Amino acid sequence: MDPLRAQQLAAELEVEMMADMYNRCDSPGEGIGAVGYRGESELSKGECVCLDRCVAKYLEVHERMGKKLTELSLQDEELLKRMQQGTGSA
C-alpha cells in the first residue's frame, strides 16, 4: 500500500472513531455503563464518573492506535525508500 493511501485510511479511521465516541457519549446507558438517561438536566456523580472513565479509555486507545499507525506509516515509507533505492541502482 502506498504511503498516501495509508494516510488516507488512517484519517478515515480517525474520523470514524471520533464519530463513534460522540455517538456513544451522546447516548448514556448505551454501552458505556451509565445508569441511563432520566430526563434530568444534569448528570449524577456516578454518571459523570462513568462518562469520564469511558472517555479516558477511548482517548487512551485512540492515542495508542495513532502511535501504531504512525509507526506503521514510517515503516512503509522506509520500505518504499529502500525499494526505490534498490530499483534505482540496478
Contacts in CASP RR format, 6 or more apart in sequence:
PFRMAT RR
TARGET T0000
AUTHOR 0000-0000-0000
METHOD contacts of the structure
MODEL  1
MDPLRAQQLAAELEVEMMADMYNRCDSPGEGIGAVGYRGESELSKGECVC
LDRCVAKYLEVHERMGKKLTELSLQDEELLKRMQQGTGSA
1 9 0 8 1.000
1 76 0 8 1.000
2 80 0 8 1.000
3 73 0 8 1.000
3 76 0 8 1.000
3 77 0 8 1.000
3 80 0 8 1.000
6 72 0 8 1.000
6 73 0 8 1.000
6 76 0 8 1.000
7 73 0 8 1.000
10 66 0 8 1.000
10 69 0 8 1.000
10 73 0 8 1.000
13 65 0 8 1.000
13 69 0 8 1.000
14 62 0 8 1.000
14 66 0 8 1.000
17 58 0 8 1.000
17 62 0 8 1.000
17 65 0 8 1.000
21 55 0 8 1.000
21 58 0 8 1.000
21 62 0 8 1.000
24 30 0 8 1.000
24 31 0 8 1.000
24 32 0 8 1.000
24 54 0 8 1.000
24 58 0 8 1.000
25 32 0 8 1.000
25 51 0 8 1.000
25 54 0 8 1.000
25 55 0 8 1.000
28 34 0 8 1.000
28 35 0 8 1.000
28 36 0 8 1.000
28 37 0 8 1.000
28 43 0 8 1.000
28 47 0 8 1.000
28 51 0 8 1.000
29 35 0 8 1.000
29 36 0 8 1.000
29 37 0 8 1.000
32 50 0 8 1.000
32 51 0 8 1.000
32 54 0 8 1.000
33 50 0 8 1.000
33 54 0 8 1.000
34 47 0 8 1.000
34 50 0 8 1.000
34 51 0 8 1.000
35 44 0 8 1.000
35 46 0 8 1.000
35 47 0 8 1.000
35 50 0 8 1.000
36 47 0 8 1.000
43 51 0 8 1.000
END
